[in-house]
């Protein structure tokens, strides 16, 4: 979903339009509600924020006593010029210069809320979340209803699982006189209620928005997700279609509709909607994640790998995306042992962030067991897997047998390489490998199903997809878990 870098802050308060010269609407602002329900745990980073385009010095709603007398005000022209230069540096990608410029503006104009906010934006982009929080909190200490800061800080709380803190932040902003009906904050509040499992409160807040803005798409989306959570899929479909009438280019709407169709056991229509989501915005990570999950359920490991790789390029911190990529690579190891090693490395990346995740510990062990050069790693991970409380007795027996086999192979010299095949035979082998890795027929299921993203009615594929295959290549007899696409 594309947004401009210089959009007015008042448009945030109104929801969609662009007016005036007081600030801007961030990409994070615009997608906050969408990502709240598009992602579950795969939304660690969220959309990238964009800096304020005007140096609007707003009157603070709350006066904070200073520890020392404020410095004498600098020349307004100098502050404006510094702000413009800092913004220019940001747009050129020079974040360090932009940071210094906005810091200079703040030193001259301590109440330059947008400059302080922009320092928070830059801190997020530079991977300094603690500094970003400080910057947003400084703005909110001066004006608790500064909408961009409320939205960005609230989203940071939500990504950190601090839902109570996010709810408190939104409610405080709404209690500020004159801001009781701020639609972006109300929509964020409703979405957070839903994430917290407070469906009644989420529904009431969403309806509160619609009472004043009957065509608000964010409110319809939240209400649709509430119905989805309650198992009312036909109602959820109706609400999402209402949202689409006023926001046809919102990829989150197509993504949510795809999730609803999955629950209605209509995979072709679900696939079409996920495809539409990424066609509307190729940077919409949840759409790629869901396409990958659907491909994985069809055993289209090549298609799944491509989709998860794309999702991770957009959301590098997505833990579920990394885990599912590992599954997609693991599904190809029977034809290409190097994919097994790549899967093991992907599982290790998951473990770097979640050290005791059983799926990753055990997955790394079985994945590395396909390549002789990684046998020692495989043994180490399988031993760890065996000690996990979640490992069944049957799996422990399989692990013991596998470890014994690997140790015996390590004691013996490696087998002599097979005679080189002819170029023609190699070419045929590659074709068969690609065909098998993509679930048969030599083409991705993503291409087998209709690409018409609006198609209200779709015919099912000629062949019903098989259930996810057990990991026969590694001899573990276990079925790799199939991730459910994210709502």
KAFENFEN-V900263 format. One record per residue. N is the residue number from 1. RES is the residue in one small letter. PSI is psi in radians with two decimals (NA if undefined). Layout:
# KAFENFEN-V900263
n/res/psi
N/RES/PSI
N/RES/PSI
This chain:
# KAFENFEN-V900263
n/res/psi
1/x/2.01
2/x/2.50
3/x/2.76
4/x/2.77
5/x/-0.36
6/x/1.50
7/x/2.54
8/x/2.45
9/x/-0.51
10/x/-0.41
11/x/-0.47
12/x/-0.68
13/x/-0.47
14/x/-0.29
15/x/-0.87
16/x/-0.68
17/x/-3.11
18/x/2.21
19/x/3.07
20/x/-2.92
21/x/0.73
22/x/-0.15
23/x/-2.22
24/x/2.97
25/x/2.22
26/x/2.81
27/x/-0.65
28/x/-0.74
29/x/-0.81
30/x/-0.57
31/x/0.08
32/x/-0.85
33/x/-0.69
34/x/-0.80
35/x/-0.43
36/x/-0.64
37/x/-0.19
38/x/-0.67
39/x/2.71
40/x/-1.47
41/x/-0.05
42/x/0.41
43/x/0.73
44/x/-0.53
45/x/-0.71
46/x/2.98
47/x/2.63
48/x/2.35
49/x/2.83
50/x/2.50
51/x/2.78
52/x/2.47
53/x/-0.22
54/x/2.55
55/x/1.25
56/x/2.01
57/x/1.88
58/x/2.57
59/x/2.19
60/x/2.49
61/x/-0.44
62/x/2.24
63/x/2.16
64/x/2.10
65/x/2.33
66/x/2.59
67/x/-0.48
68/x/2.75
69/x/2.46
70/x/2.63
71/x/2.79
72/x/2.38
73/x/2.38
74/x/2.99
75/x/2.25
76/x/-0.63
77/x/-0.67
78/x/-0.76
79/x/-0.74
80/x/-0.73
81/x/-0.72
82/x/-0.69
83/x/-0.80
84/x/-0.72
85/x/-0.69
86/x/-0.72
87/x/-0.68
88/x/-0.70
89/x/-0.69
90/x/-0.83
91/x/-0.41
92/x/-0.06
93/x/0.09
94/x/1.46
95/x/-0.60
96/x/-0.78
97/x/-0.70
98/x/-0.72
99/x/-0.81
100/x/-0.67
101/x/-0.79
102/x/-0.59
103/x/-0.67
104/x/-0.67
105/x/-0.77
106/x/-0.63
107/x/-0.52
108/x/-0.62
109/x/1.48
110/x/-0.40
111/x/0.31
112/x/1.50
113/x/-0.70
114/x/-0.61
115/x/-0.74
116/x/-0.74
117/x/-0.74
118/x/-0.57
119/x/-0.61
120/x/-0.72
121/x/-0.82
122/x/-0.70
123/x/-0.72
124/x/-0.78
125/x/-0.50
126/x/0.11
127/x/0.60
128/x/1.22
129/x/-0.60
130/x/-0.73
131/x/-0.63
132/x/-0.78
133/x/-0.76
134/x/-0.77
135/x/-0.80
136/x/-0.70
137/x/-0.60
138/x/-0.72
139/x/-0.80
140/x/-0.40
141/x/-0.51
142/x/-0.61
143/x/1.69
144/x/-0.25
145/x/0.30
146/x/1.76
147/x/-0.81
148/x/-0.72
149/x/-0.70
150/x/-0.81
151/x/-0.79
152/x/-0.76
153/x/-0.68
154/x/-0.71
155/x/-0.64
156/x/-0.74
157/x/-0.76
158/x/-0.73
159/x/-0.54
160/x/0.03
161/x/0.22
162/x/1.19
163/x/-0.63
164/x/-0.70
165/x/-0.70
166/x/-0.78
167/x/-0.76
168/x/-0.71
169/x/-0.83
170/x/-0.77
171/x/-0.64
172/x/-0.71
173/x/-0.70
174/x/-0.38
175/x/-0.15
176/x/2.24
177/x/2.31
178/x/-0.09
179/x/0.31
180/x/-0.41
181/x/0.44
182/x/1.96
183/x/-0.76
184/x/-0.71
185/x/-0.70
186/x/-0.73
187/x/-0.69
188/x/-0.67
189/x/-0.79
190/x/-0.76
191/x/-0.66
192/x/-0.66
193/x/-0.75
194/x/-0.76
195/x/-0.57
196/x/0.00
197/x/0.17
198/x/1.30
199/x/-0.65
200/x/-0.78
201/x/-0.69
202/x/-0.78
203/x/-0.77
204/x/-0.70
205/x/-0.71
206/x/-0.73
207/x/-0.52
208/x/-0.65
209/x/-0.81
210/x/-0.43
211/x/-0.49
212/x/-0.34
213/x/1.51
214/x/-0.25
215/x/0.46
216/x/1.98
217/x/-0.60
218/x/-0.69
219/x/-0.73
220/x/-0.68
221/x/-0.74
222/x/-0.76
223/x/-0.63
224/x/-0.72
225/x/-0.57
226/x/-0.81
227/x/-0.67
228/x/-0.82
229/x/-0.51
230/x/-0.02
231/x/0.23
232/x/1.29
233/x/-0.62
234/x/-0.72
235/x/-0.72
236/x/-0.73
237/x/-0.79
238/x/-0.75
239/x/-0.69
240/x/-0.68
241/x/-0.65
242/x/-0.70
243/x/-0.68
244/x/-0.53
245/x/-0.53
246/x/-0.03
247/x/1.17
248/x/-0.43
249/x/0.25
250/x/1.97
251/x/-0.46
252/x/-0.52
253/x/-0.81
254/x/-0.67
255/x/-0.78
256/x/-0.70
257/x/-0.66
258/x/-0.71
259/x/-0.69
260/x/-0.76
261/x/-0.57
262/x/-0.77
263/x/-0.47
264/x/0.15
265/x/0.68
266/x/1.38
267/x/-0.71
268/x/-0.77
269/x/-0.61
270/x/-0.82
271/x/-0.77
272/x/-0.66
273/x/-0.68
274/x/-0.68
275/x/-0.68
276/x/-0.67
277/x/-0.81
278/x/-0.38
279/x/-0.54
280/x/-0.64
281/x/1.81
282/x/-0.20
283/x/0.19
284/x/1.65
285/x/-0.71
286/x/-0.61
287/x/-0.77
288/x/-0.67
289/x/-0.74
290/x/-0.65
291/x/-0.73
292/x/-0.72
293/x/-0.68
294/x/-0.72
295/x/-0.70
296/x/-0.64
297/x/-0.39
298/x/0.08
299/x/0.47
300/x/1.40
301/x/-0.59
302/x/-0.82
303/x/-0.68
304/x/-0.75
305/x/-0.77
306/x/-0.75
307/x/-0.76
308/x/-0.60
309/x/-0.72
310/x/-0.77
311/x/-0.71
312/x/-0.50
313/x/-0.47
314/x/-0.61
315/x/1.36
316/x/-0.42
317/x/0.14
318/x/1.85
319/x/-0.77
320/x/-0.70
321/x/-0.70
322/x/-0.72
323/x/-0.74
324/x/-0.58
325/x/-0.70
326/x/-0.72
327/x/-0.72
328/x/-0.72
329/x/-0.71
330/x/-0.58
331/x/-0.24
332/x/-0.01
333/x/-0.41
334/x/-0.49
335/x/-0.44
336/x/1.75
337/x/-0.49
338/x/-0.51
339/x/-0.55
340/x/-0.75
341/x/-0.74
342/x/-0.67
343/x/-0.75
344/x/-0.74
345/x/-0.65
346/x/-0.70
347/x/-0.66
348/x/-0.58
349/x/-0.62
350/x/-0.77
351/x/-0.45
352/x/-0.42
353/x/-0.39
354/x/1.51
355/x/-0.51
356/x/0.39
357/x/1.99
358/x/-0.72
359/x/-0.65
360/x/-0.68
361/x/-0.93
362/x/-0.68
363/x/-0.71
364/x/-0.71
365/x/-0.87
366/x/-0.59
367/x/-0.80
368/x/-0.30
369/x/-0.03
370/x/-0.19
371/x/2.18
372/x/-0.68
373/x/-0.23
374/x/0.20
375/x/-0.70
376/x/-0.69
377/x/-0.72
378/x/-0.78
379/x/-0.76
380/x/-0.79
381/x/-0.66
382/x/-0.64
383/x/-0.71
384/x/-0.73
385/x/-0.70
386/x/-0.53
387/x/-0.11
388/x/2.49
389/x/-0.41
390/x/-0.16
391/x/2.20
392/x/2.88
393/x/-0.67
394/x/-0.73
395/x/-0.63
396/x/-0.66
397/x/-0.72
398/x/-0.71
399/x/-0.76
400/x/-0.79
401/x/-0.72
402/x/-0.77
403/x/-0.74
404/x/-0.73
405/x/-0.74
406/x/-0.72
407/x/-0.68
408/x/-0.70
409/x/-0.59
410/x/-0.47
411/x/-0.43
412/x/2.67
413/x/2.64
414/x/2.59
415/x/2.65
416/x/2.50
417/x/2.58
418/x/2.64
419/x/2.53
420/x/2.36
421/x/2.81
422/x/2.81
423/x/-0.66
424/x/-0.73
425/x/-0.68
426/x/-0.72
427/x/-0.71
428/x/-0.64
429/x/-0.69
430/x/-0.70
431/x/-0.75
432/x/-0.67
433/x/-0.80
434/x/-0.70
435/x/-0.80
436/x/-0.68
437/x/-0.47
438/x/0.39
439/x/0.31
440/x/2.85
441/x/-0.03
442/x/0.17
443/x/2.67
444/x/2.52
445/x/-0.41
446/x/-0.46
447/x/-0.35
448/x/-0.60
449/x/2.77
450/x/2.51
451/x/-0.05
452/x/1.82
453/x/-0.27
454/x/-0.18
455/x/1.96
456/x/-0.52
457/x/2.32
458/x/2.50
459/x/2.53
460/x/2.74
461/x/2.72
462/x/-0.65
463/x/2.39
464/x/2.29
465/x/2.49
466/x/2.80
467/x/2.72
468/x/2.35
469/x/2.64
470/x/2.78
471/x/1.24
472/x/-0.54
473/x/-0.65
474/x/-0.05
475/x/0.37
476/x/-0.23
477/x/0.16
478/x/2.65
479/x/2.18
480/x/2.31
481/x/2.45
482/x/2.07
483/x/2.41
484/x/2.32
485/x/2.57
486/x/2.36
487/x/NA
